[in-house]
Amino acid sequence: MRKLLLVGLTVLLASCGDGDPSDGVETTNASTSTTEVTEVVALPPLTSVPVGEYGTSHIEPPVEFATSPSTGGDHYPFWQNCDFYTEPVPEGAATHSMEHGAVWITYNADATTSEDLAILESLSEGNNKLLITPYDHEDTVILSAWGVQQRGVPSPSTPEGTRVIAEFIESWADNPVLAEAGVRCDGAAGVAPDQPRLFPDGQVVPDEFN
């Protein structure tokens, strides 16, 4: 799966770029071979807490979390449908999705480029355990799953960003140690890309569930 993610993202990255190979990548062309050297970015340490440390109760608002974005804790009774969104989602619902084994990718809408967003949106296609939403943080992108979080992620439209995101998904989507790993991440709240608070029956998530 990791190989397929990396190959797929690399192909899309090439199609979204402007063809300039000088952005962090040195390419040497010879008559018989082509060599690429990609700079490896030093990431901040992965934040991790033991499974079982966070509460898993279903509660009504208000709800508070130990991290921002959330990486787990007591959350709303409904989950957020996994997909790519252009509007923020209720954090308590996103946390419920992570309990089901979802990876939550949050992005700074003001810092991401159209190429970044195209990469992120492509990730959600055919992957029912990815929730990708805007979030009010300074990082361009933050990767979260139940109990783990990676900050300092390079831009999704760079080769190193592609690698980091793909490896995080491979490592943490549907983490088998979670009690609800494998549970569906659809049929609840959210119609992508811009109606995160709409239920399938037409009801809307009340404003107090923010």
Residue frames relative to the residue before (quaternion, step in Angstrom):
aa qw qx qy qz dx dy dz
M 1.0000 0.0000 0.0000 0.0000 0.00 0.00 0.00
R 0.6313 0.5345 -0.3404 0.4472 3.58 0.99 -0.86
K 0.6515 0.5199 -0.3253 0.4465 3.57 0.93 -0.87
L 0.6617 0.5027 -0.3162 0.4576 3.57 0.95 -0.87
L 0.6358 0.5278 -0.3357 0.4523 3.60 0.97 -0.80
L 0.6807 0.4942 -0.2929 0.4546 3.55 0.87 -0.96
V 0.6564 0.5007 -0.3164 0.4673 3.58 0.94 -0.84
G 0.6784 0.5035 -0.3013 0.4421 3.57 0.88 -0.96
L 0.6756 0.4874 -0.2979 0.4661 3.56 0.93 -0.86
T 0.6280 0.5392 -0.3379 0.4480 3.56 1.04 -0.74
V 0.6438 0.5149 -0.3210 0.4661 3.57 1.01 -0.81
L 0.6828 0.4767 -0.2977 0.4667 3.57 0.89 -0.92
L 0.6083 0.5578 -0.3465 0.4459 3.57 1.04 -0.77
A 0.6550 0.5127 -0.3160 0.4563 3.57 0.93 -0.86
S 0.6864 0.4890 -0.2917 0.4523 3.58 1.00 -0.82
C 0.6948 0.4719 -0.2787 0.4657 3.60 1.13 -0.63
G 0.6227 0.5875 -0.3425 0.3871 3.60 1.10 -0.54
D 0.5310 -0.6399 0.4578 0.3146 3.50 -1.33 0.11
G 0.6134 -0.5997 0.3374 0.3876 3.53 1.26 0.29
D 0.5539 0.6031 -0.4017 0.4101 3.61 1.25 0.03
P 0.2295 -0.8248 0.5021 0.1220 3.61 -0.38 1.19
S 0.5413 0.6765 -0.3830 0.3203 3.59 1.21 -0.02
D 0.5654 0.6233 -0.3825 0.3815 3.63 1.25 -0.18
G 0.8382 -0.1573 0.0512 0.5197 3.54 0.14 1.32
V 0.7195 0.3764 -0.2397 0.5322 3.61 1.21 -0.02
E 0.1749 -0.7664 0.6095 0.1027 3.58 -0.84 0.95
T 0.0654 -0.8053 0.5893 -0.0015 3.56 -0.75 1.06
T 0.1035 -0.7846 0.6106 0.0289 3.57 -0.84 1.03
N 0.1488 -0.8018 0.5759 0.0582 3.56 -0.62 1.14
A 0.0051 -0.7637 0.6454 -0.0139 3.54 -0.97 0.91
S 0.6839 -0.4946 0.3305 0.4225 3.54 -1.24 0.24
T 0.7911 0.3167 -0.1573 0.4991 3.59 1.09 -0.60
S 0.8246 0.1160 -0.0469 0.5516 3.63 1.13 -0.31
T 0.1992 -0.7377 0.6306 0.1361 3.52 -1.38 0.39
T 0.0980 -0.8077 0.5810 0.0213 3.58 -0.78 1.05
E 0.1098 -0.7848 0.6078 0.0515 3.58 -0.89 0.97
V 0.0895 -0.7666 0.6345 0.0419 3.56 -1.00 0.90
T 0.1029 -0.8153 0.5695 0.0171 3.59 -0.50 1.20
E 0.4573 -0.6868 0.4949 0.2724 3.55 -0.85 0.97
V 0.2838 -0.7479 0.5781 0.1608 3.58 -0.91 0.93
V 0.2843 -0.7779 0.5426 0.1402 3.56 -0.69 1.13
A 0.3841 -0.7032 0.5483 0.2393 3.58 -0.95 0.89
L 0.2152 -0.8011 0.5504 0.0947 3.57 -0.56 1.18
P 0.5525 -0.5494 0.4832 0.3992 3.59 -1.19 0.39
P 0.6354 -0.5330 0.3738 0.4152 3.61 -1.13 0.45
L 0.5229 -0.6118 0.4955 0.3268 3.55 -1.14 0.70
T 0.3174 -0.7218 0.5817 0.1996 3.58 -0.86 0.97
S 0.0852 0.8125 -0.5661 0.1104 3.57 -0.74 1.05
V 0.0557 -0.7592 0.6470 0.0426 3.55 -1.12 0.77
P 0.5897 -0.5956 0.3967 0.3743 3.62 -1.06 0.62
V 0.5205 -0.5931 0.5050 0.3498 3.56 -1.10 0.70
G 0.7112 0.3933 -0.3172 0.4887 3.56 -0.84 0.99
E 0.5797 0.5872 -0.3839 0.4144 3.59 1.21 -0.32
Y 0.7053 0.4239 -0.2595 0.5055 3.57 1.04 -0.72
G 0.4925 -0.6309 0.5121 0.3118 3.54 -1.19 0.62
T 0.2301 -0.7844 0.5644 0.1151 3.56 -1.18 0.55
S 0.3625 0.7519 -0.4844 0.2620 3.60 1.21 0.38
H 0.3936 -0.6713 0.5725 0.2584 3.54 -1.26 0.53
I 0.0139 0.8283 -0.5543 0.0811 3.56 -0.54 1.19
E 0.4792 -0.6236 0.5340 0.3103 3.51 -1.36 0.29
P 0.6038 -0.5544 0.4011 0.4088 3.63 -1.16 0.36
P 0.5540 -0.1354 -0.8147 -0.1052 1.47 -2.32 0.97
V 0.1988 -0.7602 0.6076 0.1154 3.55 -1.26 0.47
E 0.1193 -0.7883 0.6014 0.0508 3.57 -1.03 0.81
F 0.1816 -0.7908 0.5798 0.0747 3.54 -1.13 0.73
A 0.5790 -0.6222 0.4167 0.3225 3.55 -1.19 0.62
T 0.7754 0.2191 -0.1232 0.5793 3.59 1.18 -0.51
S 0.1683 -0.7609 0.6153 0.1191 3.56 -1.29 0.32
P 0.3988 -0.2831 -0.8165 0.3068 1.55 -0.91 2.35
S 0.6623 -0.5182 0.3784 0.3870 3.53 -1.29 0.41
T 0.1174 -0.7566 0.6343 0.1068 3.53 -1.27 0.56
G 0.8062 -0.1848 0.0900 0.5547 3.57 1.18 0.44
G 0.4366 0.6693 -0.5335 0.2771 3.53 -1.34 0.32
D 0.7212 -0.3819 0.3209 0.4806 3.55 -1.31 0.03
H 0.0324 -0.8340 0.5448 -0.0810 3.57 -0.82 1.00
Y 0.7101 -0.4615 0.3245 0.4212 3.55 -1.35 0.05
P 0.6051 -0.5898 0.3909 0.3650 3.61 -1.15 0.52
F 0.7239 0.3629 -0.2306 0.5396 3.61 1.17 -0.46
W 0.3459 -0.7299 0.5473 0.2194 3.54 -1.17 0.53
Q 0.4994 -0.6204 0.5117 0.3222 3.55 -1.37 0.14
N 0.4668 -0.6685 0.4960 0.2987 3.57 -0.84 0.92
C 0.4256 -0.7077 0.5013 0.2582 3.58 -0.81 0.96
D 0.3496 0.6844 -0.5730 0.2847 3.56 -0.90 1.02
F 0.5537 -0.5678 0.4798 0.3753 3.56 -1.34 -0.22
Y 0.0751 -0.8151 0.5744 -0.0053 3.58 -0.75 1.11
T 0.3028 -0.7314 0.5820 0.1863 3.52 -1.23 0.59
E 0.6947 0.3664 -0.2612 0.5612 3.59 1.31 0.02
P 0.5828 -0.5951 0.4134 0.3680 3.62 -1.08 0.65
V 0.2899 -0.7477 0.5766 0.1564 3.54 -1.18 0.64
P 0.6061 -0.5341 0.4165 0.4171 3.63 -1.18 0.35
E 0.4582 -0.7261 0.4385 0.2655 3.57 -0.65 1.10
G 0.6317 0.5397 -0.3344 0.4448 3.57 1.07 -0.68
A 0.6413 0.4978 -0.3178 0.4898 3.59 1.18 -0.55
A 0.6300 0.5259 -0.3280 0.4680 3.58 1.04 -0.79
T 0.6300 0.5321 -0.3285 0.4605 3.57 1.05 -0.77
H 0.6197 0.5266 -0.3353 0.4757 3.58 1.05 -0.74
S 0.6294 0.5300 -0.3348 0.4593 3.59 1.01 -0.76
M 0.6495 0.5078 -0.3240 0.4639 3.59 0.99 -0.77
E 0.5894 0.5555 -0.3674 0.4573 3.58 1.12 -0.57
H 0.6601 0.4834 -0.2899 0.4965 3.58 1.21 -0.55
G 0.6349 -0.5545 0.3251 0.4285 3.58 1.27 0.04
A 0.4380 0.7003 -0.4629 0.3216 3.59 1.23 0.26
V 0.3157 -0.6582 0.6411 0.2369 3.52 -1.33 0.48
W 0.1883 -0.7797 0.5911 0.0848 3.56 -0.85 1.03
I 0.0911 -0.7810 0.6177 0.0115 3.56 -0.57 1.23
T 0.0770 -0.7964 0.5995 0.0198 3.56 -0.63 1.14
Y 0.1119 -0.8076 0.5782 0.0311 3.56 -1.01 0.83
N 0.4404 -0.6515 0.5575 0.2663 3.51 -1.26 0.64
A 0.3668 -0.7786 0.4635 0.2107 3.57 -0.30 1.23
D 0.6719 0.4950 -0.3002 0.4619 3.60 1.12 -0.56
A 0.7207 0.4449 -0.2408 0.4740 3.58 1.18 -0.51
T 0.6378 0.5295 -0.3355 0.4474 3.59 1.17 -0.40
T 0.3756 -0.7076 0.5561 0.2211 3.54 -1.16 0.70
S 0.6737 -0.4648 0.3660 0.4429 3.56 -1.28 0.13
E 0.6212 0.5294 -0.3398 0.4673 3.60 1.11 -0.65
D 0.6143 0.5388 -0.3382 0.4668 3.59 1.03 -0.78
L 0.6963 0.4825 -0.2812 0.4508 3.56 0.82 -1.01
A 0.6183 0.5358 -0.3477 0.4580 3.59 1.05 -0.69
I 0.6342 0.5166 -0.3222 0.4765 3.57 1.03 -0.80
L 0.6820 0.4947 -0.2931 0.4518 3.58 0.82 -0.99
E 0.6604 0.5048 -0.3172 0.4565 3.57 0.90 -0.88
S 0.6404 0.5361 -0.3318 0.4386 3.57 1.00 -0.77
L 0.5985 0.5856 -0.3615 0.4101 3.58 1.09 -0.65
S 0.6825 0.5121 -0.2927 0.4316 3.57 0.98 -0.83
E 0.5741 0.6083 -0.3809 0.3939 3.58 1.17 -0.45
G 0.8402 0.1045 -0.1098 0.5207 3.55 -0.60 1.15
N 0.6775 0.4146 -0.3061 0.5248 3.62 1.22 0.18
N 0.1663 -0.8361 0.5180 0.0708 3.58 -0.29 1.25
K 0.6598 0.4513 -0.3387 0.4963 3.60 1.17 0.46
L 0.5805 0.5306 -0.4023 0.4686 3.57 1.11 0.72
L 0.0705 -0.7574 0.6491 0.0097 3.53 -0.86 1.08
I 0.0100 -0.8146 0.5759 -0.0683 3.58 -0.55 1.20
T 0.1236 0.8186 -0.5360 0.1655 3.57 -0.45 1.24
P 0.5187 -0.5756 0.5028 0.3832 3.58 -1.25 0.28
Y 0.0064 -0.7784 0.6272 -0.0263 3.56 -1.24 0.59
D 0.4640 -0.6894 0.4870 0.2687 3.56 -1.08 0.74
H 0.3997 0.6580 -0.5564 0.3127 3.57 0.01 1.33
E 0.6030 -0.6040 0.3915 0.3438 3.56 -1.22 0.48
D 0.5882 0.5817 -0.3712 0.4217 3.60 1.07 -0.64
T 0.5456 -0.5851 0.4731 0.3690 3.56 -1.14 0.53
V 0.7851 -0.0386 0.0757 0.6135 3.55 0.94 -1.00
I 0.0573 -0.7519 0.6543 0.0578 3.57 -1.17 0.69
L 0.2448 -0.7683 0.5801 0.1155 3.56 -0.96 0.94
S 0.0253 0.8104 -0.5820 0.0623 3.57 -0.75 1.06
A 0.0491 0.7254 -0.6866 0.0037 3.51 -1.31 0.58
W 0.7069 -0.4483 0.2903 0.4638 3.60 -1.21 0.24
G 0.8568 0.1202 -0.1227 0.4862 3.55 -0.63 1.20
V 0.7703 0.2797 -0.1736 0.5461 3.61 1.20 -0.11
Q 0.0203 0.7904 -0.6117 0.0243 3.55 -1.19 0.61
Q 0.1319 -0.7769 0.6128 0.0588 3.54 -1.07 0.87
R 0.1128 -0.7753 0.6204 0.0358 3.52 -0.79 1.13
G 0.7227 0.4489 -0.3097 0.4246 3.55 -1.33 0.04
V 0.3274 0.7695 -0.4911 0.2440 3.58 1.20 0.45
P 0.4518 -0.6793 0.4960 0.2974 3.63 -0.82 0.88
S 0.7068 -0.4455 0.3394 0.4321 3.54 -1.29 0.34
P 0.5359 -0.6550 0.4235 0.3230 3.62 -0.86 0.91
S 0.7058 0.4633 -0.2749 0.4599 3.60 1.10 -0.57
T 0.5654 0.5223 -0.4178 0.4827 3.57 1.19 0.59
P 0.6291 -0.5500 0.3742 0.4021 3.61 -1.09 0.51
E 0.6757 0.4837 -0.3077 0.4634 3.60 0.94 -0.81
G 0.6200 0.5248 -0.3399 0.4739 3.59 1.05 -0.67
T 0.6141 0.5488 -0.3261 0.4640 3.56 1.02 -0.84
R 0.6855 0.4928 -0.2883 0.4518 3.56 0.86 -0.97
V 0.6731 0.5102 -0.3038 0.4409 3.58 0.83 -0.99
I 0.6723 0.4958 -0.2995 0.4610 3.58 0.89 -0.93
A 0.6642 0.5090 -0.3099 0.4514 3.58 0.87 -0.92
E 0.6837 0.4842 -0.2964 0.4585 3.60 0.92 -0.85
F 0.6201 0.5237 -0.3511 0.4668 3.60 1.06 -0.65
I 0.6451 0.5129 -0.3206 0.4669 3.58 0.93 -0.87
E 0.6563 0.5186 -0.3073 0.4537 3.55 0.89 -0.93
S 0.7079 0.4821 -0.2613 0.4451 3.58 0.96 -0.87
W 0.8485 0.2716 -0.0749 0.4480 3.58 0.85 -0.95
A 0.5304 0.6054 -0.4450 0.3927 3.65 1.10 -0.21
D 0.8410 0.0292 -0.0783 0.5345 3.56 -0.90 1.02
N 0.0354 0.8225 -0.5611 0.0866 3.56 0.91 0.97
P 0.3882 -0.7798 0.4337 0.2306 3.64 -0.39 1.15
V 0.6055 0.5670 -0.3765 0.4125 3.62 1.15 -0.30
L 0.5567 0.6005 -0.4001 0.4115 3.61 1.22 -0.23
A 0.5488 -0.6464 0.4229 0.3197 3.55 -0.98 0.86
E 0.7799 0.2965 -0.1593 0.5277 3.60 1.07 -0.68
A 0.2542 0.7597 -0.5509 0.2342 3.59 1.12 0.55
G 0.7706 0.3392 -0.2574 0.4742 3.55 -0.99 0.85
V 0.5353 0.6053 -0.4174 0.4157 3.58 1.24 -0.22
R 0.6126 -0.6018 0.3710 0.3535 3.56 -1.00 0.82
C 0.2228 -0.7541 0.6066 0.1172 3.54 -1.27 0.54
D 0.6310 0.4466 -0.3726 0.5134 3.55 0.99 0.90
G 0.6776 0.5176 -0.3485 0.3892 3.57 -1.30 -0.05
A 0.6504 0.4754 -0.3223 0.4970 3.59 1.25 0.23
A 0.8120 -0.2292 0.1789 0.5061 3.60 -0.80 -0.99
G 0.7327 0.4671 -0.3229 0.3751 3.53 -1.11 0.73
V 0.0170 0.7349 -0.6774 0.0259 3.49 -1.00 1.00
A 0.2978 -0.7844 0.5218 0.1539 3.56 -0.36 1.26
P 0.6190 -0.1367 -0.7569 -0.1588 1.49 -2.24 1.11
D 0.8062 0.3613 -0.1338 0.4490 3.60 1.11 -0.56
Q 0.6646 0.4422 -0.3320 0.5026 3.61 1.17 0.42
P 0.0099 -0.8646 0.5024 -0.0051 3.60 0.53 1.13
R 0.7193 0.4614 -0.2470 0.4569 3.61 1.19 -0.38
L 0.5483 0.6303 -0.3832 0.3940 3.59 1.26 0.20
F 0.2866 -0.7470 0.5788 0.1575 3.58 -0.91 0.99
P 0.6620 -0.5266 0.3477 0.4044 3.62 -1.16 0.46
D 0.6995 0.4658 -0.2787 0.4647 3.61 1.08 -0.65
G 0.6314 -0.5673 0.3196 0.4211 3.58 1.28 0.16
Q 0.5193 0.6164 -0.4328 0.4039 3.59 1.21 -0.14
V 0.3031 -0.7473 0.5688 0.1614 3.55 -1.22 0.55
V 0.5287 -0.6196 0.4770 0.3304 3.56 -1.02 0.82
P 0.4719 -0.6932 0.4612 0.2901 3.64 -0.71 1.02
D 0.6369 -0.5747 0.3625 0.3644 3.57 -1.12 0.67
E 0.6323 0.5594 -0.3617 0.3955 3.62 1.01 -0.65
F 0.6215 0.4807 -0.3477 0.5116 3.59 1.26 -0.26
N 0.1732 0.8207 -0.5238 0.1489 3.58 0.32 1.23
